[in-house]
Amino acid sequence: MKSKMKIDPEKFAYAVISGYSSDQDNAEAMAKDHLGLFLNAYIVVERFNELESQKRRN
């Protein structure tokens, strides 16, 4: 039986934004870009983890 795959959402989101370079020209816009990307990455991993968990139950 395969083991469950679970990704840490926070670590993943930090990894995603660490390689991201915003093309915005002011600090607030850059922060919003990074925050939006962080939140999206976090949510995607949470959804992945939930799907993975459900798949293993079936």
Secondary structure as UniProt FT lines:
FT   HELIX           9..18
FT   HELIX           27..57
//
